[in-house]
Amino acid sequence: MADTEHLNRVRLPSAVYDLAIRLGASPEQTWFDIQLKQIGRMKRNLSTASWMQFTATQTISTSDCAFDWLAKFTPFGVISARDALCDGVGRLDIMAFGLIPIARMPHTPALVRGELMRYLAELAFAPDAILHNAALTWRVISADTLAVSAGTGETWSEVILSLDGEGRIGGAFALDRPRSATAPTLPTPWRGRFSDYRRHCDHWIPFAGEVAWEFDGREHTYWQGQLVEWDLC
């Protein structure tokens, strides 16, 4: 236990280590993942004003840059989506009845970058990954702004995390997240916001969030969700 804590203190900037501890990350435990359930709404594309309601389950690794998000959309859960990153491979599939492919994104570096940026932004949901994921590289920009990156070469990705008045992750920003997995990849400013922090399982977790692209001089919010369950596994 002492060795793990010492190694993390040496490896991480003090501001990063302190953030993880403040959010409830455990210096002793290194093996568990996060499981969560969400409800919310998202847009099919940015050109529509309509929203689709969804329910989703997600697993987030605290030791690797990996996650798996599976959502079902109303009515009746006929349409489902899987958004994932595993072993460095990104995945984004849209299915009907869980079997019939509607859309499947090609496995490109742009898709991996987009999925890495999602993982980095969602560290707010997985504070233990701040301590235990050695694939993350950190730099301190200011007292309330941290940069976290992962990947190499074409897949290198960085997200800026901003802390709120309580020293928790209130926002995540990427300057150039790809909006397309294929050329032209349309690198675009992308932003997430977290709110409704609650003390849960000895962690501080945001139970609400939203995500937006920034272009044409304004934000285009396309995802809003709330947690209904959050557990260590």
Stockholm file with secondary structure:
# STOCKHOLM 1.0

chainA/1-233         MADTEHLNRVRLPSAVYDLAIRLGASPEQTWFDIQLKQIGRMKRNLSTASWMQFTATQTISTSDCAFDWLAKFTPFGVISARDALCDGVGRLDIMAFGLIPIARMPHTPALVRGELMRYLAELAFAPDAILHNAALTWRVISADTLAVSAGTGETWSEVILSLDGEGRIGGAFALDRPRSATAPTLPTPWRGRFSDYRRHCDHWIPFAGEVAWEFDGREHTYWQGQLVEWDLC
#=GR chainA/1-233 SS CHHHHHHHHHHSCHHHHHHHHHTTCCSSCCSCEEEEEEEEEECSSTTCCCCEEEEEEEEEESSSSCEEEEEEETTTTCEEEEEEEETTEEEEEEEETTTEEEEECCCCHHHHHHHHHHHHHGGGGCHHHHHHCTTCEEEEEETTEEEEEECCGGGCEEEEEEECTTSSEEEEEEEEEESCSSSSCCEEEEEEEEEEEEEETTEEEEEEEEEEEEETTEEEEEEEEEEEEEEEC
#=GC SS_cons         CHHHHHHHHHHSCHHHHHHHHHTTCCSSCCSCEEEEEEEEEECSSTTCCCCEEEEEEEEEESSSSCEEEEEEETTTTCEEEEEEEETTEEEEEEEETTTEEEEECCCCHHHHHHHHHHHHHGGGGCHHHHHHCTTCEEEEEETTEEEEEECCGGGCEEEEEEECTTSSEEEEEEEEEESCSSSSCCEEEEEEEEEEEEEETTEEEEEEEEEEEEETTEEEEEEEEEEEEEEEC
//
